[in-house]
Structure formats: C-alpha cells, structure tokens
C-alpha cells in the first residue's frame, strides 16, 4: 500500500476511488468503468502536478523523509558494479548507518560512501535510521584515505537527519570524528562527488558532503539543523517547524541560489518515491558527466578549487 503524506490526502482519496472502480471492473465482466477510472486518474494527475509545483519548505521536508524514497543501498545496487563493502573503523566497531566500499561505476573504480536509513522496522533499527556514530565517520575517513592512496574518485550519497547524539557516541568523540572526516574531504587529492538524496542534516551530512561538486535531488533538504530542532531552540516550541523550515533556506532551490550546491537533479512528478528507477538514472547521469569533467583536472587544481569553494560560502 502506498504511503501518502498529510498534504497528499486529496490525491489519495481520488487514487483510492480509481483503484476501487478498477477492481470492480476486473471482478465483474459485464461492468466497464474504465472511462470513469481514466477521468479519476487524470484528475489525480492534475492535482498531483499542482500540489508538487507549489510545495512549501516544510512539505519538502516531508517529501525528503518519505519512507518509500530510494535509499543509499538501492543506488549502490543499481548504479555500481562489483560493490565490495569495507567494514569497520579499525578502532572500535563497524557502523551500519554508514555504508562504504569499493565498486565500479561505468567500469571505472570508485569508492562509494553513504548513509543508509533502512526501509522497514528491522533494517531501520539495523542502520540506526541513518544516524552514524563516530565509528561511521572514522570508517568514511579511512575509505577516503584509501581512495587517495590509490587515486580513486570518491562518490558520497547523503541521507541522514544528523549524526547520532547518544551518550556513547559523545563519549567516543562524535564531534572530533565529524571534524576529522570533513578535514579529510578537504585534503584528499582525488575527485569527490556528493549527492543529497533525502535529508542532509547538520555536520553529519557535511562530513561526507565537503565535495568538489554537490548535487541535490529536487525535493531533498540540506540544513545545519532539523526544522524541529531549530524551532525548539528559537521558539521553545517544536510545533513551529514550518516557520523554521522556511527560515533555514534548506530546499535545493534555495541552496542553489545561495551557491551552496552545484546542481538540482529533477525528480519524477510526485517525488522520487513515485519513480525510483527514473530518479536513480538521473543521479547516475549527473555522476557520469561530472566525474568525466573532474577526472581531467590535476589533483592540486582540484584541491585548491575545493578549498576555495567552501571558504567562499557565507562571504559577502
């Protein structure tokens, strides 16, 4: 059963009615309601187009968090060949919220790193809802250093509400691990491409998104803090998340205008969850063209441009 967001309820009602009439047509041979079904589907399609053409920032947050959006492992299995997962940070443990390993992209070796949220209760718990602990960021650091040693490009897929804020994570140096990971992004001499495929939350996202080129899916979000967290701090009221979402300028469109990201990748009508295959193919096309551009540049040129890119952010 398809999951509908709160603002999609009018669409859900029309599509449910169309599905019901279609079932009646299949079950009763002398009853043909295909004309009514077609009218309802057209009406639903029109409403879907109108709704997604005017989403506000909070609604974009809801779409970015949609449980049926394609997650990291779906991109890995569809875009990369010979993926070999590399586990552990060589210090404490393996973090299943952070996926990483060697793979081939269009027959070229790459290192892939990304947050995985999971798609059901079991896998969400296994991957800690995409919230990485220090060992996850230390694993990412290790893999980027490996890529640098063998001159292999790095591709990162960002989808996290933020780094895990638990007591154990803080005791093991969460902030230091994130800082080291961000620093490594700025030091490696190989191309780094990053795509925000859902949520890009706080330093947990920046740690693997400090890249030469950053793209965002059309309905993804990227922010220093979640709208709920921002509302709790500014207004002492988490229910003001809609106002916070607007103030944070966290949509792909806003961040493109501000120069924080380099590309907005279009999603199918109704969001990535309604067209997983098309979304993954669009991400693959951007990675392919951008990687070709970056591979032609000298390492020192890449490194200098990457540092300057981030130093310019926020400058007047």
C-alpha positions as CSV (number, residue, x, y, z in Angstrom):
1,X,0.0,0.0,0.0
2,X,1.3,3.4,-1.0
3,X,2.2,5.8,1.8
4,X,0.7,9.2,1.4
5,X,1.9,12.4,3.2
6,X,-0.5,14.7,5.0
7,X,-0.8,17.2,2.2
8,X,-1.4,14.4,-0.3
9,X,-4.7,13.3,1.2
10,X,-6.9,14.8,-1.5
11,X,-4.8,12.9,-4.1
12,X,-5.0,9.7,-2.0
13,X,-8.8,9.9,-2.0
14,X,-9.1,10.2,-5.8
15,X,-6.5,7.5,-6.5
16,X,-8.2,5.2,-4.0
17,X,-11.5,5.7,-5.7
18,X,-10.0,5.0,-9.1
19,X,-8.4,1.8,-7.8
20,X,-11.7,0.7,-6.3
21,X,-13.5,1.2,-9.6
22,X,-10.7,-0.6,-11.5
23,X,-11.1,-3.6,-9.1
24,X,-14.8,-3.7,-9.7
25,X,-14.3,-3.7,-13.5
26,X,-11.9,-6.7,-13.2
27,X,-14.2,-8.6,-10.9
28,X,-17.4,-8.0,-12.9
29,X,-17.2,-8.9,-16.6
30,X,-20.4,-7.0,-17.6
31,X,-19.3,-3.8,-15.8
32,X,-17.0,-1.4,-17.7
33,X,-15.9,1.6,-15.6
34,X,-12.7,2.2,-17.5
35,X,-14.0,5.7,-18.6
36,X,-14.6,6.7,-15.0
37,X,-11.2,5.3,-13.9
38,X,-9.5,7.3,-16.7
39,X,-11.2,10.5,-15.6
40,X,-10.2,10.0,-12.0
41,X,-6.6,9.2,-12.9
42,X,-6.4,12.4,-15.0
43,X,-7.9,14.4,-12.1
44,X,-5.4,12.9,-9.7
45,X,-2.5,13.6,-12.0
46,X,-3.5,17.2,-12.4
47,X,-3.9,17.6,-8.7
48,X,-0.5,15.9,-8.1
49,X,1.1,18.3,-10.6
50,X,-0.4,21.4,-9.0
51,X,0.5,20.2,-5.5
52,X,4.1,19.5,-6.2
53,X,4.5,22.7,-8.2
54,X,3.9,24.7,-5.0
55,X,5.4,22.8,-2.1
56,X,6.5,24.9,0.8
57,X,9.8,24.2,2.6
58,X,8.1,22.1,5.4
59,X,6.3,20.0,2.8
60,X,9.6,19.5,1.0
61,X,11.0,18.2,4.4
62,X,8.2,15.7,4.5
63,X,8.9,14.5,0.9
64,X,12.7,14.3,1.7
65,X,11.8,12.0,4.6
66,X,9.3,9.9,2.7
67,X,9.8,6.2,3.8
68,X,9.5,5.0,0.2
69,X,12.2,7.2,-1.3
70,X,15.1,5.2,-2.8
71,X,17.9,4.9,-0.2
72,X,21.6,4.5,-0.4
73,X,21.8,0.7,-0.9
74,X,19.2,1.0,-3.8
75,X,21.5,3.5,-5.6
76,X,24.5,1.3,-4.9
77,X,22.9,-1.8,-6.3
78,X,21.6,-0.1,-9.4
79,X,24.4,2.3,-10.3
80,X,27.5,0.4,-9.3
81,X,29.0,-3.0,-10.2
82,X,31.2,-5.2,-8.1
83,X,30.5,-3.4,-4.9
84,X,32.6,-4.7,-2.1
85,X,31.6,-3.4,1.4
86,X,34.5,-2.5,3.6
87,X,33.6,-2.6,7.3
88,X,34.9,-1.0,10.5
89,X,36.9,2.0,11.6
90,X,39.9,-0.2,12.9
91,X,39.4,1.4,16.3
92,X,36.0,0.4,17.8
93,X,33.4,-1.2,15.6
94,X,31.5,-1.2,12.3
95,X,28.7,1.3,11.9
96,X,25.8,0.1,9.7
97,X,24.4,3.6,9.4
98,X,27.4,4.4,7.2
99,X,27.8,2.2,4.1
100,X,31.1,2.2,2.3
101,X,33.3,0.2,0.0
102,X,34.9,-0.3,-3.4
103,X,32.9,-0.5,-6.6
104,X,33.0,0.1,-10.3
105,X,31.0,3.0,-11.9
106,X,30.8,2.7,-15.6
107,X,33.7,0.2,-15.4
108,X,35.9,2.7,-13.5
109,X,37.0,2.0,-9.9
110,X,35.4,4.3,-7.3
111,X,35.0,4.4,-3.5
112,X,31.3,4.8,-2.5
113,X,30.3,6.1,0.9
114,X,26.7,6.9,2.0
115,X,24.1,7.0,4.8
116,X,21.6,4.1,4.8
117,X,18.3,4.6,6.7
118,X,16.7,1.3,6.0
119,X,13.2,0.5,4.6
120,X,11.3,-1.3,7.3
121,X,11.4,-1.7,11.1
122,X,14.2,-4.3,11.1
123,X,16.5,-2.5,8.7
124,X,15.9,0.9,10.2
125,X,17.0,-0.4,13.6
126,X,20.0,-2.1,12.0
127,X,21.1,1.1,10.3
128,X,20.1,3.3,13.2
129,X,17.8,5.4,10.9
130,X,20.8,6.7,9.0
131,X,22.3,8.4,12.1
132,X,26.0,7.5,12.1
133,X,28.2,7.2,15.3
134,X,31.8,8.2,15.5
135,X,33.0,4.8,14.1
136,X,30.9,5.5,11.0
137,X,32.7,8.8,10.3
138,X,36.1,7.2,11.1
139,X,35.2,4.5,8.6
140,X,34.4,7.2,6.0
141,X,37.7,8.9,6.8
142,X,39.6,5.6,6.3
143,X,37.9,4.9,3.0
144,X,38.7,8.4,1.7
145,X,42.3,8.0,2.6
146,X,42.3,4.6,0.8
147,X,40.9,6.3,-2.3
148,X,43.6,9.0,-2.1
149,X,46.3,6.3,-1.8
150,X,45.2,4.6,-5.0
151,X,43.9,7.7,-6.8
152,X,40.3,6.5,-6.9
153,X,37.4,9.0,-7.1
154,X,35.0,9.2,-4.2
155,X,31.2,9.3,-4.5
156,X,29.1,10.0,-1.5
157,X,25.3,9.7,-1.0
158,X,23.9,11.7,1.8
159,X,20.7,10.9,3.6
160,X,20.7,11.5,7.4
161,X,18.7,13.5,9.9
162,X,22.1,14.1,11.6
163,X,24.9,12.3,13.4
164,X,23.7,10.1,16.3
165,X,23.6,12.3,19.5
166,X,23.6,9.4,22.1
167,X,25.8,9.3,25.2
168,X,28.1,6.5,23.9
169,X,28.7,8.4,20.6
170,X,29.6,11.6,22.5
171,X,31.9,9.6,24.8
172,X,33.7,8.1,21.8
173,X,34.3,11.6,20.2
174,X,31.5,12.3,17.8
175,X,32.3,15.9,17.1
176,X,36.0,15.1,16.6
177,X,35.2,12.2,14.2
178,X,33.0,14.5,12.1
179,X,35.6,17.2,12.1
180,X,38.3,14.8,11.0
181,X,36.1,13.4,8.3
182,X,35.4,16.9,7.0
183,X,39.1,17.7,7.1
184,X,39.9,14.6,5.1
185,X,37.4,15.7,2.4
186,X,39.4,18.9,2.1
187,X,42.8,17.1,1.9
188,X,42.4,14.2,-0.5
189,X,43.8,14.7,-4.0
190,X,41.0,12.8,-5.8
191,X,37.6,14.0,-7.2
192,X,34.8,13.9,-4.6
193,X,31.2,14.0,-5.8
194,X,28.3,14.2,-3.4
195,X,24.5,13.8,-3.8
196,X,22.0,14.7,-1.2
197,X,19.3,12.0,-1.9
198,X,17.0,12.7,1.0
199,X,17.9,14.6,4.2
200,X,21.2,16.3,4.7
201,X,21.2,17.1,8.4
202,X,23.9,19.1,10.2
203,X,27.6,18.1,10.5
204,X,26.5,14.5,10.0
205,X,25.9,15.4,6.3
206,X,28.7,18.0,5.9
207,X,31.3,15.3,7.0
208,X,30.9,13.4,3.7
209,X,29.5,16.2,1.5
210,X,32.5,18.5,1.5
211,X,33.0,17.8,-2.1
212,X,34.1,19.2,-5.4
213,X,30.6,19.1,-6.7
214,X,27.4,18.8,-4.7
215,X,24.0,17.9,-6.2
216,X,20.6,17.7,-4.5
217,X,17.5,15.9,-5.6
218,X,14.7,18.3,-6.3
219,X,12.8,17.6,-3.1
220,X,15.7,16.9,-0.8
221,X,16.8,19.1,2.1
222,X,20.2,20.3,3.4
223,X,20.5,22.2,6.6
224,X,22.6,22.9,9.7
225,X,19.8,21.6,11.9
226,X,16.4,20.0,11.6
227,X,13.3,22.3,11.5
228,X,12.1,20.7,14.7
229,X,15.4,21.3,16.4
230,X,15.6,24.9,15.2
231,X,12.0,25.6,16.4
232,X,12.8,24.1,19.8
233,X,15.8,26.4,20.2
234,X,14.4,29.6,18.8
235,X,10.8,29.5,19.9
236,X,10.9,26.7,22.6
237,X,8.2,25.1,20.5
238,X,8.8,22.2,18.1
239,X,5.4,22.8,16.6
240,X,6.8,25.9,14.9
241,X,8.8,23.6,12.5
242,X,7.0,25.1,9.4
243,X,8.3,28.6,10.2
244,X,11.8,27.1,11.0
245,X,11.9,25.3,7.7
246,X,11.2,28.5,5.8
247,X,13.8,30.5,7.7
248,X,16.5,27.8,7.3
249,X,16.5,28.0,3.5
250,X,17.0,24.3,3.3
251,X,15.5,23.4,0.0
252,X,17.5,22.5,-3.1
253,X,16.2,25.6,-4.9
254,X,17.2,28.0,-2.1
255,X,20.7,26.4,-1.7
256,X,21.3,26.6,-5.5
257,X,20.6,30.3,-5.4
258,X,23.0,30.7,-2.4
259,X,25.7,28.8,-4.2
260,X,25.9,26.1,-1.6
261,X,25.2,23.3,-4.1
262,X,26.1,23.0,-7.8
263,X,23.1,21.1,-9.3
264,X,19.4,20.4,-8.6
265,X,18.5,17.0,-10.1
266,X,14.8,16.8,-11.1
267,X,12.6,14.2,-9.6
268,X,9.6,12.4,-11.2
269,X,6.2,14.0,-10.7
270,X,5.2,13.3,-7.1
271,X,8.7,12.8,-5.8
272,X,11.4,10.1,-6.1
273,X,9.1,7.6,-4.3
274,X,6.8,7.6,-7.3
275,X,9.6,6.9,-9.8
276,X,12.6,5.2,-8.2
277,X,14.1,3.9,-11.4
278,X,14.0,7.3,-13.1
279,X,15.4,9.1,-10.1
280,X,18.4,6.7,-9.8
281,X,19.1,7.0,-13.5
282,X,19.1,10.8,-13.2
283,X,21.6,10.7,-10.4
284,X,23.7,8.3,-12.4
285,X,23.7,10.6,-15.4
286,X,24.8,13.5,-13.3
287,X,27.6,11.5,-11.7
288,X,28.8,10.3,-15.1
289,X,29.0,13.7,-16.7
290,X,30.5,15.4,-13.6
291,X,33.1,12.7,-13.0
292,X,34.3,13.0,-16.5
293,X,34.8,16.7,-16.0
294,X,36.7,16.4,-12.7
295,X,38.9,13.5,-13.8
296,X,40.5,15.8,-16.4
297,X,41.7,18.2,-13.7
298,X,45.1,17.9,-12.0
299,X,45.0,16.9,-8.3
300,X,46.4,20.2,-7.0
301,X,43.9,22.2,-9.1
302,X,41.1,20.1,-7.6
303,X,42.3,20.6,-4.1
304,X,42.7,24.3,-4.4
305,X,39.3,24.8,-6.0
306,X,37.6,22.6,-3.4
307,X,39.0,24.6,-0.5
308,X,38.2,28.0,-2.2
309,X,34.7,26.8,-2.8
310,X,34.0,26.3,0.9
311,X,35.9,29.3,2.0
312,X,33.6,31.5,-0.2
313,X,30.4,30.2,1.5
314,X,28.9,33.0,3.6
315,X,31.3,35.6,2.3
316,X,29.9,39.0,1.3
